[in-house]
Amino acid sequence: MDALRRLALAAAGSLQAATSEDAACNRPLVGTSERPVIADISIRASSRRGEDHAPWRTRMDWTGWNWSPADDSINEWISFDFGDVMQITKIQTKGQHLADHWVTRFQVMYYSAPNEAVIHGTLFVGNSDRDTLKENVFDPPIRASMLKLRPVRWHGHVGWRVEVLGCEAPSPASEGELSCRGLRCRDGGSVAEGVSPCFEHGMVGRMATKSVLLQNQLYCAQRRYELLAEAALQASWPMLSQSSRDAEETRRQREAYSKDGFVGVASVLSTDLVLAAQSYFSESIWNSERSQRPAMILEVSAEGSFSPNRSMDLRRAPPHVRNQNYRLIGMHAGPEELEAAPYNRIFWNARILTIVQRLLGGPATLLQALLFERGSQQSLHDDTWYAMGSDLKGGMVGVWVALDDVDEDNGPVFYYPGSHLRDELVLNPNGRSRRELIALPDGIRSSEDYKADVARRSQLEVQQAGLTREVFRARAGDVGFWHERLLHGGSPIVNWTRTRLSLVIHYVLADS
Ligand SMILES: O=C(O)CCC(=O)C(=O)O
């Protein structure tokens, strides 16, 4: 079906639907393939598994293969651009029509204006089979011109059908007026405050109004994407909406981050979430029924670093390993691992992501998460050595989340403010990208001698530059954010009876 036919159908569909359902604000906003409300091109995705899995195939009535991304990964998303700000009340989902694949948990991000991205605080529960309709209610409803859904857990492969319900957002503007102010409309006129040239062309009749409206919505939607892309590319600031108090706080955080390469923020997580993470750790992660533990890898440390050859499956880890210095990896990586529910709420915590995105200057993607029960005692390093950097300078932020109170006794993180500004060393001349060039070469990454040598050289550099060591003393719920090139490590543990439950999460600029 071509785009024009879809538009015409969409117009008809919109009119037809705008009856009693509108009163309850329960109108389909995406539409079916027979009755599309938004055009196919308004449904976009991070990737597709193949032509059979194009994003528009996510429409509820599609009986072939539905949308599925190239990878089963939490970095994939699908978005719906409504062209104008809508009031959204519900989201409906079903699994993949032709296979036992469905999304069991997902996150919602939405834009109420081009530069106003908001991450919804709820981790939504999705489906548990192919065909049963699952409905989630937004209470209160949200106002959004675009909705972006990120599958976080799934069964089989990521793949689903989606409908979004709502109605035009109530506003003082007259019906049909587009919120495209500041953008140029298809007819060439620019949209001045309070005036909508898009609307003038639609005065002939209601049908014509709707069809012109849809074309203009499409155009405005494209412009919004362009603006968002520009914003991310130029690291334009701010990406997210802010009150003036937020703006002042953000300015201070960014200044500290640029100058020191580190910024600590108090009380980012609620006490409830910290308690949930603590009890999940003792009850589920270390479940005495080993087979019940989430799939993760446990790495034991040796001489101030974690070596891959001292690792084991958490499900096999004997109890005595807990007395050693260890960390857990892989909890962010797949459907099974993501049983670690409170940890998901931390990875996708709106406050953490907002700060990360402000520091990065664009949308962020999660790269890796590490969980520590005690201080790491890791020697001096920067994360780029371990290929945790990005191809764009400064394109990775390390996030350190305190889930216990931390002081000199239980091995706080230490760092050298300003060390992120030192010159970049090419550690791997065979690297094919910035990230690879400044990382330790693969074969050498686990060599303690080589790492000790790089650490010695860096120590010398910080001494010569007159930088002083700081420690991050924190209360449970506080969060520290560090630059990818900040030299840091874990202080020695003085009191081994104290835990130091904490997370390290690495976020990179999306598409970097
Ligand atoms: O948590 C710590 O003690 C330090 C962790 C660290 O340096 C890292 O993960 O890069």
The ligand as an SDF file (V2000), in Angstrom:
LIG
                    3D

 10  9  0  0  0  0  0  0  0  0999 V2000
   34.2770    0.2810   42.7380 O   0  0  0  0  0  0  0  0  0  0  0  0
   35.4940    0.4050   42.8120 C   0  0  0  0  0  0  0  0  0  0  0  0
   36.1410    0.2160   43.8320 O   0  0  0  0  0  0  0  0  0  0  0  0
   36.2700    0.8010   41.5740 C   0  0  0  0  0  0  0  0  0  0  0  0
   35.6620    0.2090   40.3600 C   0  0  0  0  0  0  0  0  0  0  0  0
   36.4140    0.5800   39.1500 C   0  0  0  0  0  0  0  0  0  0  0  0
   37.4360    1.1860   39.2070 O   0  0  0  0  0  0  0  0  0  0  0  0
   35.8940    0.2330   37.8320 C   0  0  0  0  0  0  0  0  0  0  0  0
   34.9610   -0.5670   37.7200 O   0  0  0  0  0  0  0  0  0  0  0  0
   36.4260    0.7580   36.8320 O   0  0  0  0  0  0  0  0  0  0  0  0
  1  2  2  0
  2  3  1  0
  2  4  1  0
  4  5  1  0
  5  6  1  0
  6  7  2  0
  6  8  1  0
  8  9  2  0
  8 10  1  0
M  END
$$$$
